[in-house]
Amino acid sequence: MIVFRYDKTFEGLLTTLFDAYTRRTFPERLLSENEPLPMFSEKAHRVITESYKSLRVWAALEKKLSRAVCGMLMHVWLSELPGSDELLFRYMHKALDAPSSIATHFADKDVMEVKKIAGKVSKEREHLMQFVRFQQAADGTFFAPVSPIYNALPLTMPYFTQRFADQKWLIYDTRRRYGYYYDLKTAEEVTLNTDEHLLDGKLDDAWMTQDEKLFQSMWKEYTLALTIRERINPKLQRQHMPRRFWKFMPEKN
């Protein structure tokens, strides 16, 4: 069994593909630096991530695949599912070897799996845009904790920077412990030193403005006033509004 080790970054994955073509040896397994080698495997090749290699591979893929399909590849990477890097490696290998785009080769299980996973990540992106709830902190920044299944937060940045361009905000992924802070100009990735207090989805009362507490109370009362108890359908509600988002929504607390 041929094994390649790399740094588990997307740039590293593209470099892995470059090395495979250069060596004319294609791995059956992709491992991180610290993962143990499988039984009966040959000595692993260690991939050194290099920007010029990854850029060349990506440029070649852009010539073979449409912009939408290249976007699907990024969606699959952000899924963080086990084996997704090996799936992408096989897909990109086939795409580069094929005389034309493989995007419609639905008899190929790798093509179908990429399409399936990309669809799930895209759906999570839509959920984030629909169900994010901001809370105004005492310094005026609008804060929203999230905890998506897939790492879809980067895919929402174009939407949030346009939709809320006139206010400072921070959207923070409590599961992956990073977020994006928008300063009225650009959204930059940030991490917080201590974020355990954010896991319940609420800012501490001492951190919120008085107006924010009032608005949350009014929003809850408004939601209750609109609710028709005889028509409550929890199963249907969970289908349209996944339960994992509820703890971050004032109207559901």
Residue frames relative to the residue before (quaternion, step in Angstrom):
aa qw qx qy qz dx dy dz
M 1.0000 0.0000 0.0000 0.0000 0.00 0.00 0.00
I 0.2927 -0.7583 0.5622 0.1524 3.55 -0.86 1.02
V 0.0708 -0.8140 0.5760 -0.0231 3.57 -0.77 1.09
F 0.1235 -0.7510 0.6439 0.0785 3.53 -1.10 0.83
R 0.2072 -0.7475 0.6167 0.1339 3.56 -1.10 0.78
Y 0.0880 0.7888 -0.6056 0.0575 3.58 -1.02 0.82
D 0.6673 -0.5783 0.3300 0.3337 3.55 -1.30 0.26
K 0.4775 -0.7128 0.4065 0.3142 3.61 1.29 0.31
T 0.4969 0.5707 -0.4877 0.4354 3.56 0.97 0.91
F 0.6154 -0.5506 0.3949 0.4027 3.59 -1.20 0.41
E 0.6169 0.5287 -0.3361 0.4764 3.57 1.07 -0.72
G 0.6444 0.5184 -0.3100 0.4690 3.55 1.06 -0.77
L 0.6267 0.5367 -0.3347 0.4552 3.58 1.05 -0.74
L 0.6526 0.4980 -0.3086 0.4804 3.59 0.99 -0.84
T 0.6297 0.5199 -0.3270 0.4757 3.59 1.06 -0.74
T 0.5973 0.5668 -0.3449 0.4505 3.57 1.09 -0.73
L 0.6567 0.4995 -0.3020 0.4775 3.56 0.98 -0.87
F 0.6201 0.5380 -0.3334 0.4635 3.59 1.02 -0.81
D 0.6765 0.4901 -0.2926 0.4653 3.60 0.87 -0.95
A 0.6274 0.5485 -0.3422 0.4340 3.58 1.01 -0.77
Y 0.6738 0.4695 -0.2938 0.4891 3.58 0.97 -0.83
T 0.6376 0.5294 -0.3315 0.4509 3.58 1.00 -0.77
R 0.7357 0.4043 -0.2156 0.4988 3.58 0.94 -0.93
R 0.2786 -0.7699 0.5051 0.2731 3.56 1.30 -0.45
T 0.5678 0.5121 -0.3894 0.5136 3.48 1.10 0.94
F 0.1191 -0.8213 0.5572 0.0288 3.55 -0.57 1.15
P 0.4114 -0.7570 0.4564 0.2223 3.59 -0.66 1.14
E 0.3825 -0.6912 0.5647 0.2388 3.51 -1.27 0.52
R 0.7735 0.1609 -0.1030 0.6043 3.56 1.25 -0.42
L 0.1776 -0.7417 0.6375 0.1092 3.53 -1.22 0.71
L 0.0267 -0.8203 0.5700 -0.0397 3.56 -0.65 1.13
S 0.5005 -0.5999 0.5200 0.3452 3.53 -1.30 0.33
E 0.7363 -0.4346 0.2883 0.4311 3.54 -1.31 0.12
N 0.7863 0.3788 -0.1695 0.4578 3.58 0.96 -0.88
E 0.5060 0.6537 -0.4347 0.3573 3.60 1.21 -0.10
P 0.4813 -0.6715 0.4746 0.3038 3.61 -0.99 0.79
L 0.5292 -0.6296 0.4680 0.3234 3.55 -1.14 0.64
P 0.4923 -0.6333 0.4963 0.3321 3.61 -1.04 0.67
M 0.6213 -0.5275 0.4182 0.4011 3.58 -1.26 0.32
F 0.8401 0.1879 -0.1640 0.4817 3.55 -1.21 0.67
S 0.4605 0.6621 -0.4687 0.3603 3.59 1.11 0.60
E 0.4870 -0.6298 0.5147 0.3183 3.52 -1.22 0.56
K 0.6919 -0.4334 0.3451 0.4629 3.56 -1.29 0.05
A 0.4323 -0.7294 0.4725 0.2406 3.57 -0.81 1.00
H 0.3612 -0.6917 0.5827 0.2269 3.54 -1.16 0.72
R 0.2756 -0.7664 0.5609 0.1485 3.58 -0.81 1.00
V 0.2573 -0.7799 0.5596 0.1113 3.56 -0.68 1.18
I 0.1980 -0.7533 0.6178 0.1084 3.56 -0.90 0.96
T 0.3777 -0.7526 0.4939 0.2168 3.59 -0.47 1.17
E 0.0474 0.7863 -0.6108 0.0805 3.55 -0.81 1.08
S 0.5258 -0.6909 0.4077 0.2826 3.55 -0.78 1.08
Y 0.6800 0.5050 -0.3211 0.4236 3.59 0.83 -0.92
K 0.6249 0.5284 -0.3366 0.4659 3.58 1.13 -0.62
S 0.6855 0.4829 -0.2941 0.4588 3.56 0.86 -0.95
L 0.6402 0.5276 -0.3241 0.4548 3.60 1.04 -0.75
R 0.6392 0.5222 -0.3274 0.4599 3.59 1.02 -0.72
V 0.6542 0.5012 -0.3101 0.4740 3.56 0.98 -0.82
W 0.6707 0.4965 -0.3047 0.4592 3.59 0.91 -0.90
A 0.6256 0.5274 -0.3366 0.4661 3.60 1.02 -0.74
A 0.6485 0.5112 -0.3143 0.4684 3.58 1.02 -0.79
L 0.6445 0.5158 -0.3167 0.4672 3.58 1.03 -0.78
E 0.6448 0.5320 -0.3199 0.4459 3.59 1.00 -0.82
K 0.6316 0.5171 -0.3319 0.4729 3.59 1.18 -0.51
K 0.7212 0.4429 -0.2357 0.4777 3.58 1.12 -0.69
L 0.7862 0.2767 -0.1152 0.5405 3.57 1.09 -0.73
S 0.5457 -0.6082 0.4646 0.3412 3.55 -1.19 0.54
R 0.6694 -0.4865 0.3709 0.4214 3.55 -1.30 0.27
A 0.6393 0.5376 -0.3240 0.4442 3.58 1.03 -0.81
V 0.6719 0.4847 -0.3002 0.4728 3.59 0.96 -0.83
C 0.6131 0.5251 -0.3489 0.4760 3.60 1.04 -0.70
G 0.6224 0.5291 -0.3288 0.4739 3.57 1.11 -0.70
M 0.6141 0.5469 -0.3405 0.4559 3.58 1.06 -0.73
L 0.6249 0.5409 -0.3421 0.4470 3.58 1.01 -0.76
M 0.6551 0.4938 -0.3090 0.4812 3.58 1.01 -0.80
H 0.6071 0.5487 -0.3488 0.4569 3.59 1.05 -0.72
V 0.6621 0.4995 -0.3095 0.4651 3.59 0.91 -0.91
W 0.6330 0.5225 -0.3408 0.4584 3.60 0.97 -0.77
L 0.7010 0.4712 -0.2671 0.4638 3.58 0.92 -0.89
S 0.4984 0.6466 -0.4345 0.3804 3.60 1.24 -0.16
E 0.2030 -0.8188 0.5028 0.1885 3.59 1.18 -0.66
L 0.3524 0.7476 -0.4936 0.2707 3.60 1.18 0.43
P 0.5722 -0.5844 0.4309 0.3812 3.61 -1.05 0.64
G 0.8226 0.2272 -0.1831 0.4880 3.56 -0.91 0.94
S 0.4481 0.7070 -0.4560 0.3022 3.59 1.24 -0.02
D 0.6205 0.5373 -0.3575 0.4454 3.61 1.07 -0.58
E 0.6576 0.4909 -0.3109 0.4795 3.59 1.02 -0.77
L 0.5990 0.5443 -0.3455 0.4749 3.58 1.13 -0.66
L 0.6737 0.4874 -0.2909 0.4732 3.59 0.90 -0.92
F 0.6199 0.5438 -0.3450 0.4482 3.58 1.00 -0.79
R 0.6719 0.4866 -0.3010 0.4702 3.59 0.88 -0.93
Y 0.6511 0.5241 -0.3156 0.4493 3.58 0.96 -0.91
M 0.6982 0.4704 -0.2802 0.4612 3.59 0.83 -0.96
H 0.5986 0.5528 -0.3468 0.4646 3.57 1.11 -0.69
K 0.6750 0.4815 -0.2861 0.4803 3.58 0.91 -0.93
A 0.6460 0.5375 -0.3206 0.4369 3.58 0.99 -0.86
L 0.6905 0.4780 -0.2823 0.4636 3.59 0.95 -0.86
D 0.6916 0.4740 -0.2798 0.4677 3.60 1.08 -0.66
A 0.6214 0.5751 -0.3440 0.4060 3.59 1.14 -0.60
P 0.5269 -0.6494 0.4443 0.3214 3.61 -1.07 0.66
S 0.7823 0.1037 -0.0652 0.6108 3.59 1.24 -0.45
S 0.7409 -0.4127 0.2789 0.4505 3.58 -1.28 0.09
I 0.3057 -0.7593 0.5499 0.1664 3.57 -1.01 0.86
A 0.3528 0.7929 -0.4531 0.2037 3.59 1.30 0.02
T 0.7565 0.3549 -0.2024 0.5107 3.61 1.10 -0.60
H 0.4491 0.6707 -0.4669 0.3612 3.59 1.22 0.36
F 0.0218 -0.8760 0.4818 -0.0038 3.54 0.59 1.17
A 0.5466 0.5856 -0.4120 0.4342 3.59 1.24 -0.04
D 0.6008 0.5390 -0.3473 0.4773 3.56 1.28 -0.29
K 0.4316 -0.7381 0.4548 0.2493 3.59 -0.62 1.12
D 0.6226 0.5337 -0.3513 0.4518 3.61 1.09 -0.59
V 0.6253 0.5270 -0.3317 0.4705 3.59 1.03 -0.77
M 0.6784 0.4869 -0.2900 0.4675 3.58 0.93 -0.89
E 0.6563 0.5147 -0.3174 0.4513 3.58 1.00 -0.80
V 0.6242 0.5243 -0.3364 0.4715 3.59 1.02 -0.76
K 0.6568 0.5089 -0.3053 0.4653 3.57 0.92 -0.89
K 0.6598 0.5235 -0.2999 0.4480 3.58 0.97 -0.90
I 0.6961 0.4631 -0.2785 0.4727 3.59 0.82 -1.00
A 0.6335 0.5358 -0.3314 0.4492 3.59 0.96 -0.84
G 0.6304 0.5374 -0.3226 0.4580 3.57 1.07 -0.75
K 0.6512 0.5132 -0.3147 0.4620 3.59 0.99 -0.80
V 0.6634 0.4921 -0.3042 0.4745 3.59 0.95 -0.87
S 0.6293 0.5322 -0.3297 0.4604 3.58 1.04 -0.78
K 0.6385 0.5209 -0.3190 0.4682 3.58 1.05 -0.78
E 0.6414 0.5083 -0.3239 0.4746 3.58 1.02 -0.76
R 0.5947 0.5508 -0.3511 0.4687 3.58 1.09 -0.67
E 0.6575 0.5038 -0.3077 0.4682 3.60 0.93 -0.87
H 0.6382 0.5297 -0.3247 0.4545 3.57 0.99 -0.81
L 0.6339 0.5283 -0.3334 0.4560 3.58 0.98 -0.81
M 0.6814 0.4871 -0.2938 0.4606 3.57 0.89 -0.89
Q 0.6822 0.4951 -0.2830 0.4576 3.59 1.11 -0.65
F 0.8368 0.3015 -0.0924 0.4476 3.55 0.80 -1.04
V 0.3968 0.6845 -0.5100 0.3373 3.63 1.18 0.25
R 0.0723 -0.7819 0.6190 0.0149 3.57 -0.97 0.93
F 0.2621 -0.7870 0.5435 0.1281 3.56 -0.63 1.15
Q 0.1415 -0.7363 0.6552 0.0921 3.54 -1.26 0.66
Q 0.3574 -0.7515 0.5121 0.2128 3.59 -0.82 0.94
A 0.2977 -0.7586 0.5590 0.1532 3.54 -0.73 1.11
A 0.7072 -0.4924 0.3123 0.3998 3.54 -1.28 0.36
D 0.6890 0.4669 -0.2904 0.4721 3.61 1.12 -0.58
G 0.6305 -0.5664 0.3214 0.4224 3.58 1.28 0.13
T 0.5407 0.6166 -0.4034 0.4058 3.59 1.24 -0.21
F 0.3195 -0.7260 0.5763 0.1966 3.56 -1.03 0.81
F 0.1258 -0.8270 0.5480 -0.0055 3.54 -0.64 1.21
A 0.0121 0.7957 -0.6050 0.0272 3.58 -1.00 0.84
P 0.1896 -0.7675 0.6001 0.1222 3.61 -0.62 1.07
V 0.0389 -0.7751 0.6304 0.0133 3.58 -1.14 0.69
S 0.0857 -0.7836 0.6117 0.0669 3.56 -1.26 0.29
P 0.0000 -0.8523 0.5228 -0.0169 3.60 0.55 1.13
I 0.5976 -0.5562 0.4341 0.3809 3.58 -1.22 0.49
Y 0.7770 0.2223 -0.1016 0.5800 3.54 0.92 -0.98
N 0.5656 -0.6133 0.4362 0.3372 3.56 -1.22 0.48
A 0.1532 0.8513 -0.4796 0.1476 3.54 0.73 1.16
L 0.4242 0.7404 -0.4525 0.2588 3.61 1.21 -0.17
P 0.6496 0.5152 -0.3571 0.4303 3.69 0.83 -0.77
L 0.6412 0.5484 -0.3280 0.4250 3.60 1.10 -0.64
T 0.6708 0.5089 -0.2980 0.4497 3.60 1.21 -0.37
M 0.4702 0.7271 -0.4237 0.2659 3.58 1.20 -0.31
P 0.6313 0.5160 -0.3684 0.4467 3.68 0.86 -0.69
Y 0.6500 0.5157 -0.3191 0.4580 3.60 1.02 -0.77
F 0.7256 0.4543 -0.2667 0.4426 3.59 0.71 -1.04
T 0.6533 0.5139 -0.3294 0.4479 3.60 0.99 -0.72
Q 0.6730 0.4493 -0.2952 0.5079 3.58 1.18 -0.47
R 0.6919 0.4986 -0.2818 0.4397 3.57 0.90 -0.94
F 0.7952 0.1788 -0.0819 0.5735 3.61 1.01 -0.78
A 0.1341 0.8517 -0.4921 0.1201 3.55 0.91 0.98
D 0.7116 0.4781 -0.2541 0.4478 3.60 1.19 -0.46
Q 0.7379 0.3390 -0.2329 0.5350 3.61 1.19 0.31
K 0.4740 -0.6481 0.5096 0.3092 3.56 -1.18 0.56
W 0.0795 0.8087 -0.5787 0.0694 3.57 -0.91 0.86
L 0.1704 -0.7420 0.6394 0.1077 3.49 -1.38 0.40
I 0.0769 -0.7599 0.6449 0.0277 3.56 -0.79 1.08
Y 0.0667 -0.8444 0.5301 -0.0397 3.56 -0.54 1.21
D 0.3014 -0.7403 0.5807 0.1549 3.55 -0.87 1.07
T 0.2632 -0.8083 0.5076 0.1404 3.59 -0.26 1.25
R 0.6076 0.5579 -0.3603 0.4355 3.60 1.16 -0.45
R 0.7827 0.3050 -0.1447 0.5229 3.59 0.94 -0.91
R 0.3673 -0.7893 0.4316 0.2361 3.55 1.37 0.02
Y 0.6372 0.4140 -0.3999 0.5125 3.52 0.73 1.15
G 0.0373 -0.8091 0.5861 0.0222 3.56 -1.23 0.32
Y 0.4228 -0.6682 0.5394 0.2894 3.55 -1.33 -0.25
Y 0.1657 -0.7709 0.6111 0.0690 3.53 -0.94 1.02
Y 0.1690 -0.7856 0.5915 0.0659 3.55 -0.83 1.07
D 0.1714 -0.8291 0.5305 0.0415 3.58 -0.65 1.17
L 0.6517 -0.5083 0.2708 0.4936 3.57 1.26 0.57
K 0.7269 0.3518 -0.2367 0.5402 3.59 1.29 -0.05
T 0.8058 -0.0680 0.0949 0.5805 3.56 0.68 -1.09
A 0.3613 -0.6906 0.5779 0.2419 3.55 -1.29 0.42
E 0.0568 -0.8155 0.5758 -0.0144 3.56 -0.64 1.15
E 0.5173 -0.6417 0.4727 0.3116 3.55 -1.10 0.75
V 0.0050 -0.7996 0.5993 -0.0378 3.58 -0.94 0.93
T 0.1690 -0.7332 0.6411 0.1512 3.53 -1.34 0.28
L 0.3396 -0.7310 0.5560 0.2029 3.56 -1.16 0.62
N 0.5394 -0.6438 0.4359 0.3235 3.56 -1.01 0.80
T 0.7842 0.0491 -0.0122 0.6185 3.57 1.00 -0.84
D 0.0632 0.8270 -0.5539 0.0731 3.56 -0.58 1.12
E 0.3241 0.7662 -0.5030 0.2343 3.61 1.21 0.35
H 0.6581 0.5307 -0.3087 0.4359 3.57 1.07 -0.77
L 0.6315 0.5398 -0.3341 0.4453 3.60 1.25 -0.16
L 0.4913 0.7146 -0.4100 0.2828 3.58 1.23 -0.32
D 0.6793 0.4785 -0.3023 0.4671 3.60 1.13 -0.53
G 0.5626 -0.6562 0.3589 0.3522 3.57 1.30 0.09
K 0.7071 0.4239 -0.2646 0.5004 3.62 1.22 0.06
L 0.4243 -0.6390 0.5721 0.2906 3.50 -1.15 0.65
D 0.5535 -0.5753 0.4745 0.3709 3.53 -1.16 0.56
D 0.6052 -0.5912 0.3906 0.3629 3.59 -1.03 0.78
A 0.6363 0.5465 -0.3308 0.4326 3.57 1.06 -0.71
W 0.6841 0.4854 -0.2729 0.4710 3.57 1.22 -0.48
M 0.6531 0.5254 -0.3075 0.4504 3.58 1.25 -0.34
T 0.4978 -0.6114 0.5139 0.3381 3.54 -1.23 0.47
Q 0.6133 -0.5406 0.4169 0.3973 3.58 -1.22 0.42
D 0.6234 0.5465 -0.3396 0.4442 3.57 1.01 -0.76
E 0.6367 0.5354 -0.3378 0.4403 3.59 1.00 -0.81
K 0.6387 0.5138 -0.3321 0.4667 3.60 0.95 -0.79
L 0.6488 0.5148 -0.3097 0.4670 3.57 1.00 -0.82
F 0.6684 0.5093 -0.3002 0.4514 3.58 0.90 -0.95
Q 0.6420 0.5164 -0.3277 0.4624 3.58 1.01 -0.78
S 0.6471 0.5136 -0.3112 0.4697 3.56 1.00 -0.84
M 0.6645 0.4971 -0.2990 0.4711 3.59 0.97 -0.87
W 0.6375 0.5360 -0.3236 0.4490 3.58 1.02 -0.80
K 0.6410 0.5130 -0.3177 0.4743 3.58 1.04 -0.79
E 0.6629 0.5003 -0.3056 0.4657 3.58 0.93 -0.88
Y 0.6300 0.5338 -0.3241 0.4617 3.59 1.05 -0.80
T 0.6563 0.5128 -0.3054 0.4616 3.57 0.96 -0.92
L 0.6586 0.5042 -0.3044 0.4683 3.59 0.96 -0.85
A 0.6490 0.5335 -0.3159 0.4409 3.56 1.00 -0.82
L 0.6993 0.4642 -0.2683 0.4729 3.58 1.07 -0.68
T 0.5763 0.6259 -0.3690 0.3740 3.56 1.21 -0.47
I 0.1807 -0.7377 0.6431 0.0980 3.54 -0.97 0.97
R 0.3724 -0.7884 0.4409 0.2130 3.55 -0.15 1.29
E 0.6466 0.5401 -0.3253 0.4294 3.58 1.02 -0.75
R 0.7311 0.4061 -0.2310 0.4972 3.57 1.22 -0.43
I 0.3676 0.7286 -0.5009 0.2882 3.60 1.20 0.26
N 0.0116 0.7888 -0.6110 0.0658 3.56 -0.80 1.09
P 0.2403 -0.8257 0.4913 0.1381 3.62 0.16 1.27
K 0.6364 0.5391 -0.3396 0.4348 3.60 0.97 -0.81
L 0.6816 0.4687 -0.2847 0.4845 3.59 0.88 -0.92
Q 0.6231 0.5496 -0.3358 0.4438 3.57 1.04 -0.75
R 0.6657 0.4965 -0.3022 0.4680 3.58 0.98 -0.84
Q 0.6077 0.5546 -0.3565 0.4428 3.60 1.11 -0.57
H 0.7563 0.3748 -0.1993 0.4978 3.57 0.95 -0.88
M 0.7739 0.1742 -0.0866 0.6026 3.58 1.21 -0.53
P 0.2874 -0.8050 0.4890 0.1741 3.62 0.13 1.28
R 0.5754 -0.6498 0.3873 0.3109 3.54 -0.93 0.95
R 0.5890 0.6086 -0.3679 0.3838 3.60 1.10 -0.63
F 0.6612 0.4938 -0.3089 0.4728 3.61 1.22 -0.38
W 0.5085 0.7073 -0.4103 0.2697 3.60 1.15 -0.45
K 0.6745 0.5203 -0.3266 0.4094 3.59 0.89 -0.85
F 0.6753 0.4661 -0.2960 0.4890 3.59 1.25 -0.30
M 0.6482 0.5156 -0.3053 0.4699 3.60 1.29 0.01
P 0.4464 -0.7246 0.4523 0.2666 3.63 -0.47 1.13
E 0.6699 0.5213 -0.3113 0.4273 3.58 0.95 -0.81
K 0.6953 0.4484 -0.2770 0.4887 3.62 1.23 -0.32
N 0.5665 0.6023 -0.3933 0.4020 3.59 1.22 -0.12
